[in-house]
Amino acid sequence: MFPTARFLSVSLYMWGHILAFILIILFCFWYIKKFRINREKAFLFVVLIVPFTVSAIVIAGKFGNIGVFNWVKAVVFIPIVVYLLCLAIDLPFAKTFDFITPCAALHHGMAHIFCIFSGCCYGYPSTFGIWNEMQQNYLFPVQLFESATSLLVFGYLIWYAKRNNYKLHGISYAQYLFLFGLTRTFWEFFRDNTPERWQISTFQYYSFAAFLFGTIWLGAAFYLKKHPEFVKKHELLFREDAGELTRIKMFFRNILK
C-alpha cells in the first residue's frame, strides 16, 4: 500500500487510469475490425469518449456526498453521452455502443487494481487482508476481487459478441449494466462503506439501479427479438447501418414528403 508513491509526479492510482486508457486504445484497434463502422469516425469517437465520459462522471459525482470521481454513479448516464457523440459524428448508436461497451469493463477492471495503491475502496478489517496505511489496519482486498469480476465481464462481452457474429443489436451495454450492477452490489457487502438505510450502502443503491436498468433493457431487447413485425414496421428507428444524424434527416424527409 503506497498512497503517496509517485512516478513522474503522477500518483500510481492515476497511472492505473492511464494504463487502462492505453489498453482501451489498443483494444479498439483490434475490435473495430469486427464491426462494420467507419474506422475514422470510430477512432474519433474513442478519442472523444474519454473527456466526455470523465465529464459525465464528475457531473454525476456532484450529486450526493460519496465522491466526485466515481463510475458507479455515472454508469446509467453513459448511454446519453454515447448517443450525443454518435449524433455529432453521425455514427449508428446501437452498433457503436456494442463496439465500445467492453472498454467500460476493461477500464474498470484495470483501474480498480490500482485502488490498492491509493488506499481507497477498501474492505473490512481482515487477518488475511492487505495493509492500508491510511486506516492503519489489514483490510480485505475487495478491490482486487471486483477488478477480477470486471475483467471476467470484459471477456464474456467479447465471447458473446463473437458467438453472435458481432450482430448484437445494441444489447452489449445492457448486458454490462446487468452484470456490473449484480457483481458490484454483491462486492459492496465486503466494502467498509457507511450503511444508509436497511444496512445498505449508497453505492449498493446505485449498483442495484444499474442492475435494474440493464434487466429492463435486456427485457425490451428480447421482446423486440420475438416481435420482428414491430421492428419491420419501425424500420427507420431500428436500422443499424445509418448514423444518428442521417437517421434524423431521413425522419424529417419522410415527414415532409
GISUL-V48242 format. One record per residue. N is the residue number from 0. RES is the residue in three letters. PSI is psi in whole degrees, -180 to 180 (999 if undefined). BURIAL is + if it has 9 or more other C-alpha atoms within 8 Angstrom, else -. Layout:
N/RES/PSI/BURIAL
N/RES/PSI/BURIAL
//
This chain:
0/MET/112/+
1/PHE/73/-
2/PRO/-23/+
3/THR/-3/-
4/ALA/138/-
5/ARG/155/-
6/PHE/122/-
7/LEU/41/-
8/SER/16/-
9/VAL/135/-
10/SER/154/+
11/LEU/-32/+
12/TYR/-46/+
13/MET/-32/-
14/TRP/-32/+
15/GLY/-43/+
16/HIS/-40/+
17/ILE/-45/-
18/LEU/-41/+
19/ALA/-43/+
20/PHE/-37/+
21/ILE/-43/-
22/LEU/-36/-
23/ILE/-44/+
24/ILE/-45/+
25/LEU/-41/-
26/PHE/-42/+
27/CYS/-35/+
28/PHE/-38/-
29/TRP/-44/-
30/TYR/-29/+
31/ILE/-26/+
32/LYS/-19/-
33/LYS/-16/-
34/PHE/145/+
35/ARG/77/-
36/ILE/144/+
37/ASN/118/-
38/ARG/-40/-
39/GLU/-45/-
40/LYS/-38/+
41/ALA/-42/+
42/PHE/-32/+
43/LEU/-39/-
44/PHE/-46/+
45/VAL/-41/+
46/VAL/-41/-
47/LEU/-26/+
48/ILE/-27/+
49/VAL/-58/-
50/PRO/-34/-
51/PHE/-41/+
52/THR/-43/+
53/VAL/-41/-
54/SER/-41/-
55/ALA/-40/+
56/ILE/-44/+
57/VAL/-43/+
58/ILE/-45/+
59/ALA/-33/+
60/GLY/-19/+
61/LYS/-14/+
62/PHE/110/-
63/GLY/-178/-
64/ASN/38/-
65/ILE/29/-
66/GLY/137/-
67/VAL/-47/+
68/PHE/86/-
69/ASN/127/+
70/TRP/-34/-
71/VAL/-37/-
72/LYS/-18/+
73/ALA/-10/+
74/VAL/-35/+
75/VAL/-11/+
76/PHE/-10/-
77/ILE/-37/+
78/PRO/-33/-
79/ILE/-43/-
80/VAL/-46/+
81/VAL/-42/+
82/TYR/-43/+
83/LEU/-40/-
84/LEU/-42/+
85/CYS/-37/+
86/LEU/-41/+
87/ALA/-37/-
88/ILE/-10/+
89/ASP/55/+
90/LEU/151/+
91/PRO/125/+
92/PHE/-53/+
93/ALA/-48/+
94/LYS/-39/+
95/THR/-40/+
96/PHE/-40/+
97/ASP/-37/+
98/PHE/-41/+
99/ILE/-19/+
100/THR/-46/+
101/PRO/-25/+
102/CYS/-33/+
103/ALA/-45/-
104/ALA/-38/+
105/LEU/-47/+
106/HIS/-45/+
107/HIS/-40/+
108/GLY/-42/+
109/MET/-48/+
110/ALA/-32/+
111/HIS/-24/+
112/ILE/-38/+
113/PHE/-3/+
114/CYS/-26/+
115/ILE/-41/+
116/PHE/-29/+
117/SER/-28/+
118/GLY/9/+
119/CYS/172/-
120/CYS/30/+
121/TYR/163/+
122/GLY/-167/+
123/TYR/158/+
124/PRO/135/+
125/SER/143/-
126/THR/-25/-
127/PHE/26/-
128/GLY/-171/+
129/ILE/139/+
130/TRP/128/+
131/ASN/113/+
132/GLU/-38/+
133/MET/-37/-
134/GLN/-9/-
135/GLN/50/-
136/ASN/162/-
137/TYR/122/+
138/LEU/146/+
139/PHE/127/+
140/PRO/63/+
141/VAL/-25/+
142/GLN/-42/+
143/LEU/-37/+
144/PHE/-41/+
145/GLU/-39/+
146/SER/-43/+
147/ALA/-44/+
148/THR/-36/+
149/SER/-40/+
150/LEU/-32/+
151/LEU/-40/-
152/VAL/-42/+
153/PHE/-47/+
154/GLY/-39/-
155/TYR/-43/-
156/LEU/-40/+
157/ILE/-43/+
158/TRP/-44/-
159/TYR/-41/-
160/ALA/-44/+
161/LYS/-41/-
162/ARG/-31/-
163/ASN/22/-
164/ASN/31/-
165/TYR/25/+
166/LYS/88/-
167/LEU/-15/+
168/HIS/36/-
169/GLY/15/+
170/ILE/-1/+
171/SER/-45/+
172/TYR/-31/+
173/ALA/-42/+
174/GLN/-41/+
175/TYR/-46/+
176/LEU/-44/+
177/PHE/-51/+
178/LEU/-41/+
179/PHE/-48/+
180/GLY/-40/+
181/LEU/-50/+
182/THR/-39/+
183/ARG/-38/+
184/THR/-41/+
185/PHE/-50/-
186/TRP/-21/+
187/GLU/-23/+
188/PHE/-21/-
189/PHE/-3/+
190/ARG/142/+
191/ASP/71/+
192/ASN/154/-
193/THR/122/-
194/PRO/141/+
195/GLU/-50/-
196/ARG/137/-
197/TRP/34/-
198/GLN/29/-
199/ILE/135/+
200/SER/163/+
201/THR/-39/+
202/PHE/-33/+
203/GLN/-34/+
204/TYR/-46/+
205/TYR/-42/+
206/SER/-42/+
207/PHE/-33/+
208/ALA/-41/+
209/ALA/-42/+
210/PHE/-45/+
211/LEU/-42/+
212/PHE/-45/+
213/GLY/-39/+
214/THR/-45/+
215/ILE/-43/-
216/TRP/-45/+
217/LEU/-39/+
218/GLY/-43/-
219/ALA/-39/-
220/ALA/-43/+
221/PHE/-32/-
222/TYR/-45/-
223/LEU/-34/+
224/LYS/-33/-
225/LYS/-8/-
226/HIS/70/-
227/PRO/-23/-
228/GLU/-32/-
229/PHE/-41/-
230/VAL/-42/+
231/LYS/-37/-
232/LYS/-34/-
233/HIS/53/-
234/GLU/-41/-
235/LEU/-36/-
236/LEU/-35/-
237/PHE/3/-
238/ARG/133/-
239/GLU/-3/+
240/ASP/-2/-
241/ALA/135/+
242/GLY/160/+
243/GLU/-38/+
244/LEU/-41/+
245/THR/-39/+
246/ARG/-43/+
247/ILE/-42/-
248/LYS/-41/-
249/MET/-37/-
250/PHE/-49/+
251/PHE/-31/-
252/ARG/-39/-
253/ASN/-36/-
254/ILE/-38/-
255/LEU/-4/-
256/LYS/999/-
//
